[in-house]
Amino acid sequence: MAILNGSDKETAHKVSESFNDLMRDKFIALDEDKCHFIYQLIRATGATNIIEAGTSFGVSTIYLALAVAENKKRSNGAQSKGPGVIATENEPSKAATARKHWAQCGPEVEAEIDLREGNLLETLSKDLEHDVDFLLLDIWTPLALPTLKLIQPKLRPGAVILSDNTITAAKGYKELMDYFKALDSDFRTLTLPYSGGLEMTVYSPK
Ligand SMILES: C[S@@+](CC[C@H](N)C(=O)[O-])C[C@H]1O[C@@H](n2cnc3c(N)ncnc32)[C@H](O)[C@@H]1O
C-alpha cells in the first residue's frame, strides 16, 4: 500500500501555485479522440467508479459520466448507488463553468458527477466509499504521482489509470513513470500512440 507523505503534498502545492495562476483562464480539455477512446474503454471494462484528477471546464467528465451511466443501465442495479464519477477542480471559476456545461447535458450526466472543489490531495483524502475502477490522471504533472499514491489503496485489481501527454511531458512525468516501471511495481504500463502520448496503466498487485 502506498502512503502519501507530507513532502509529496508540499511539493505538489508549491509547484502548482504559480502554474495555476498562469493557467486559470486557459480552456484545456483532452483531445476528442482520447475522449472517445476513454468512453469505449470504460464501456468495455464496465467501470462504474471513476476518479478524474483534473476536471477544468468539465469536458472529459462528460464522456466519463455518459459511459458510467450506460454501464449502470446494463448492470441490472448491481452497481453502487450515487454518482459514479468523482471530479476534482481547485479553481472555483472553472468548477462553476464545468457545472454549467453538465447542466446543459442534462440530468443523466449531472447525476453521475460528484465534483469536489479544492486541492484534490485534500478532497480525495476522504469519503472514497467504493473501490476505484478507473482513474484519469489529467492533472499538472507534479501532482500525478502524489495523486496516484493517494488513490492506490482504493484501486481494485485490474483498475485502469490513464495519464495524458506522457510523451510531450515526459520530463514532468518521470517520477510517475519510474514508479510504474520499478521492478517491484504493482503496475503494468504502456504508452498509446495518441498525440502527445496517452499512458494506459493497469493495477496488477501481486
Ligand atoms: C489538464 S486540466 C483538466 C482537463 C479536463 N480533464 C478535460 O479534459 O476537460 C487540469 C486541471 O487540474 C486543475 N488542478 C490543478 N491543480 C489542482 C489541484 N491541486 N486540485 C484540483 N485540481 C487541480 C487545474 O485547474 C486544471 O483545470
The ligand as a Gaussian input file, in Angstrom:
#p B3LYP/6-31G(d) Opt

LIG

0 1
 C       -5.467000      19.412000     -17.858000
 S       -6.700000      20.216000     -16.966000
 C       -8.032000      19.049000     -16.963000
 C       -8.765000      18.948000     -18.264000
 C      -10.012000      18.086000     -18.209000
 N       -9.696000      16.741000     -17.715000
 C      -10.647000      17.953000     -19.586000
 O      -10.140000      17.151000     -20.401000
 O      -11.641000      18.630000     -19.858000
 C       -6.101000      20.087000     -15.309000
 C       -6.957000      20.808000     -14.285000
 O       -6.474000      20.466000     -12.993000
 C       -6.722000      21.564000     -12.137000
 N       -5.877000      21.461000     -10.944000
 C       -4.570000      21.809000     -10.826000
 N       -4.127000      21.570000      -9.583000
 C       -5.168000      21.051000      -8.895000
 C       -5.338000      20.606000      -7.553000
 N       -4.324000      20.636000      -6.678000
 N       -6.546000      20.113000      -7.181000
 C       -7.586000      20.069000      -8.063000
 N       -7.469000      20.495000      -9.357000
 C       -6.293000      20.976000      -9.760000
 C       -6.397000      22.767000     -12.987000
 O       -7.020000      23.951000     -12.513000
 C       -6.884000      22.331000     -14.360000
 O       -8.167000      22.864000     -14.616000

